[in-house]
Amino acid sequence: MLVGGGSSEIVSPEITNEFCALMPCARYVDISGATHMVAEDDNNACAEAVIGFLNEMTNG
């Protein structure tokens, strides 16, 4: 799982596309409005995305 900020000045859409192409089972979650410091910018949205992903992985 890659959690990215929609307003990141470091990770571009091209980089996230390349990441997902290299790892077909990967999931990318865009936290709209967050910068590269996603958890700092929107901790709740980041935590919800990670918890949801972990729940899916453990519940099959």
MDAnalysis code that builds the backbone (N, CA, C; Angstrom):
import MDAnalysis as mda
import numpy as np

u = mda.Universe.empty(180, n_residues=60, atom_resindex=np.repeat(np.arange(60), 3), trajectory=True)
u.add_TopologyAttr("name", ["N", "CA", "C"] * 60)
u.add_TopologyAttr("resid", np.arange(1, 61))
u.add_TopologyAttr("resname", ["MET", "LEU", "VAL", "GLY", "GLY", "GLY", "SER", "SER", "GLU", "ILE", "VAL", "SER", "PRO", "GLU", "ILE", "THR", "ASN", "GLU", "PHE", "CYS", "ALA", "LEU", "MET", "PRO", "CYS", "ALA", "ARG", "TYR", "VAL", "ASP", "ILE", "SER", "GLY", "ALA", "THR", "HIS", "MET", "VAL", "ALA", "GLU", "ASP", "ASP", "ASN", "ASN", "ALA", "CYS", "ALA", "GLU", "ALA", "VAL", "ILE", "GLY", "PHE", "LEU", "ASN", "GLU", "MET", "THR", "ASN", "GLY"])
u.atoms.positions = np.array([
    [0.836, -1.163, 0.000],
    [0.000, 0.000, 0.000],
    [0.887, 1.234, 0.000],
    [0.538, 2.162, -0.854],
    [1.210, 3.452, -0.920],
    [0.163, 4.505, -0.627],
    [0.384, 5.256, 0.429],
    [-0.520, 6.353, 0.784],
    [0.166, 7.633, 0.364],
    [-0.471, 8.375, -0.493],
    [0.146, 9.597, -0.997],
    [-0.753, 10.796, -0.817],
    [-0.112, 11.938, -0.725],
    [-0.849, 13.191, -0.646],
    [-1.120, 13.728, -2.030],
    [-2.347, 14.073, -2.275],
    [-2.722, 14.599, -3.582],
    [-1.977, 15.866, -3.955],
    [-1.478, 16.583, -2.950],
    [-0.730, 17.817, -3.194],
    [0.752, 17.649, -2.888],
    [1.238, 16.414, -2.963],
    [2.654, 16.159, -2.674],
    [3.544, 16.854, -3.684],
    [4.568, 17.504, -3.179],
    [5.542, 18.153, -4.039],
    [6.686, 17.206, -4.395],
    [6.633, 15.974, -3.862],
    [7.721, 15.019, -4.071],
    [7.272, 13.815, -4.906],
    [6.113, 13.264, -4.582],
    [5.632, 12.069, -5.277],
    [4.578, 12.481, -6.306],
    [4.917, 12.279, -7.553],
    [4.038, 12.672, -8.659],
    [3.117, 11.517, -9.050],
    [2.071, 11.809, -9.800],
    [1.214, 10.740, -10.311],
    [1.992, 9.729, -11.156],
    [3.005, 10.183, -11.865],
    [3.819, 9.271, -12.666],
    [4.551, 8.263, -11.779],
    [5.056, 8.731, -10.663],
    [5.757, 7.840, -9.738],
    [4.789, 6.829, -9.137],
    [3.602, 7.269, -8.765],
    [2.644, 6.323, -8.188],
    [2.204, 5.303, -9.235],
    [2.048, 5.736, -10.469],
    [1.692, 4.796, -11.543],
    [2.800, 3.771, -11.758],
    [4.049, 4.233, -11.726],
    [5.188, 3.328, -11.896],
    [5.244, 2.317, -10.747],
    [5.034, 2.796, -9.533],
    [5.020, 1.918, -8.356],
    [3.972, 0.828, -8.520],
    [2.766, 1.220, -8.886],
    [1.676, 0.244, -9.030],
    [1.920, -0.715, -10.192],
    [2.578, -0.258, -11.242],
    [2.898, -1.140, -12.369],
    [3.935, -2.182, -11.966],
    [4.891, -1.784, -11.121],
    [5.920, -2.711, -10.660],
    [5.388, -3.709, -9.641],
    [4.345, -3.327, -8.948],
    [3.767, -4.180, -7.900],
    [2.259, -4.279, -8.147],
    [1.850, -5.176, -9.047],
    [0.440, -5.255, -9.442],
    [-0.530, -5.484, -8.287],
    [-0.066, -6.069, -7.196],
    [-0.973, -6.299, -6.074],
    [-1.032, -5.094, -5.134],
    [-0.266, -4.055, -5.444],
    [-0.224, -2.867, -4.598],
    [-1.494, -2.042, -4.748],
    [-1.760, -1.295, -3.725],
    [-2.878, -0.364, -3.772],
    [-2.335, 1.028, -3.464],
    [-2.824, 2.006, -4.215],
    [-2.462, 3.398, -3.975],
    [-3.686, 4.126, -3.451],
    [-3.497, 4.858, -2.376],
    [-4.573, 5.673, -1.814],
    [-4.107, 7.120, -1.825],
    [-4.883, 7.955, -2.451],
    [-4.586, 9.383, -2.550],
    [-5.390, 10.111, -1.480],
    [-4.679, 10.773, -0.584],
    [-5.344, 11.585, 0.427],
    [-5.378, 13.007, -0.130],
    [-6.498, 13.340, -0.704],
    [-6.687, 14.621, -1.369],
    [-6.386, 15.790, -0.428],
    [-5.642, 16.744, -0.932],
    [-5.333, 17.939, -0.163],
    [-4.115, 17.815, 0.732],
    [-3.646, 16.591, 0.974],
    [-2.458, 16.401, 1.811],
    [-1.203, 16.589, 0.973],
    [-0.144, 17.013, 1.625],
    [1.142, 17.135, 0.945],
    [1.910, 15.835, 1.149],
    [3.228, 15.885, 1.034],
    [4.036, 14.681, 1.212],
    [3.955, 14.153, 2.644],
    [3.656, 15.001, 3.592],
    [3.524, 14.605, 4.996],
    [2.059, 14.261, 5.273],
    [1.599, 13.177, 4.673],
    [0.185, 12.820, 4.683],
    [-0.368, 12.697, 6.106],
    [0.307, 11.942, 6.944],
    [-0.210, 11.722, 8.303],
    [-0.278, 13.024, 9.089],
    [0.638, 13.921, 8.844],
    [0.617, 15.213, 9.532],
    [-0.510, 16.101, 9.002],
    [-0.729, 16.041, 7.697],
    [-1.739, 16.896, 7.083],
    [-3.162, 16.414, 7.346],
    [-3.360, 15.105, 7.315],
    [-4.703, 14.541, 7.548],
    [-4.554, 13.175, 8.198],
    [-4.230, 13.195, 9.470],
    [-3.956, 11.971, 10.208],
    [-5.145, 11.022, 10.186],
    [-6.347, 11.532, 10.338],
    [-7.524, 10.667, 10.366],
    [-7.715, 9.929, 9.046],
    [-7.610, 10.630, 7.942],
    [-7.778, 9.991, 6.632],
    [-6.676, 8.973, 6.379],
    [-5.465, 9.299, 6.774],
    [-4.350, 8.371, 6.602],
    [-4.568, 7.116, 7.430],
    [-4.933, 7.288, 8.688],
    [-5.168, 6.146, 9.571],
    [-6.317, 5.283, 9.068],
    [-7.397, 5.904, 8.613],
    [-8.538, 5.147, 8.079],
    [-8.118, 4.316, 6.870],
    [-7.300, 4.893, 5.996],
    [-6.848, 4.165, 4.808],
    [-5.998, 2.962, 5.200],
    [-5.075, 3.158, 6.126],
    [-4.191, 2.069, 6.548],
    [-4.972, 0.993, 7.290],
    [-5.849, 1.383, 8.196],
    [-6.645, 0.411, 8.951],
    [-7.557, -0.371, 8.011],
    [-8.168, 0.312, 7.062],
    [-9.023, -0.374, 6.090],
    [-8.240, -1.390, 5.283],
    [-7.051, -1.015, 4.852],
    [-6.194, -1.915, 4.089],
    [-5.815, -3.131, 4.933],
    [-5.406, -2.914, 6.170],
    [-5.017, -4.021, 7.045],
    [-6.198, -4.942, 7.337],
    [-7.370, -4.369, 7.529],
    [-8.570, -5.186, 7.742],
    [-8.861, -6.070, 6.532],
    [-8.723, -5.505, 5.333],
    [-8.939, -6.289, 4.129],
    [-7.927, -7.430, 4.008],
    [-6.682, -7.144, 4.370],
    [-5.634, -8.165, 4.274],
    [-5.840, -9.288, 5.297],
    [-6.344, -8.985, 6.469],
    [-6.515, -9.989, 7.493],
    [-7.834, -10.727, 7.384],
    [-8.810, -10.135, 6.709],
    [-10.124, -10.770, 6.564],
    [-10.288, -11.453, 5.221],
    [-9.244, -11.434, 4.423],
    [-9.264, -12.141, 3.143],
    [-9.996, -11.436, 2.095],
])
